Amino acid sequence: MSIQHITIQYTSRQQLAVNNFEDAFYDSLLRYSLKQLTFGEDLSEQTIIEALQKSIQVCFMLNINSRHHFKKIYVSNSVTGTVHVDWLMSKRGFNLMIMQIPSLNEKRAKWLWELCE
C-alpha cells in the first residue's frame, strides 16, 4: 500500500493571503505581556530579558516558530513622550518564560503549581 501526498500550489497572491491569515491567527493568541509578571516585584530588567532569551532559545532548539509565541512591540507614552519595548506572548510563551525565572516567592510558586495542571 503506497501513501500519496497531495501538494497544494498557491499563486503568490494566494500565498500572501494564507500568510496574512496565519499571522493574524497567531497574533490573536498573544494575550500576555511583560507587565503581567506581577508575581515578583523585585525582578530586574536583566532577569526578565534573560528569561525571555532562554524561552526563545527553547523554541529554536525544538524547531518551533518563536514568532508564534513572542512578539516585540513598542509602546509609546504620550504624557512623557517616551517609547519603551514590551513583548506580547502566547499562554505557552508566557508560561515558558515564568519557568525560566530563577527567583522564587509565594506568588511565583502558586503560578508554577497551576502550570502543573
C-alpha positions, 0 to 999 in steps of 0.5 A: 500500500503506497501513501500519496501526498497531495501538494497544494500550489498557491499563486503568490497572491494566494500565498500572501493571503494564507500568510496574512491569515496565519499571522493574524491567527497567531497574533490573536493568541498573544494575550500576555505581556511583560507587565503581567509578571506581577508575581515578583516585584523585585525582578530586574530588567536583566532577569526578565530579558534573560528569561525571555532569551532562554524561552526563545532559545527553547523554541529554536532548539525544538524547531518551533516558530518563536514568532508564534509565541513572542512578539516585540512591540513598542509602546509609546507614552504620550504624557512623557513622550517616551517609547519603551519595548514590551513583548506580547506572548502566547499562554505557552510563551508566557508560561515558558518564560515564568519557568525560566525565572530563577527567583522564587516567592509565594506568588511565583510558586502558586503560578508554577503549581497551576502550570502543573495542571 
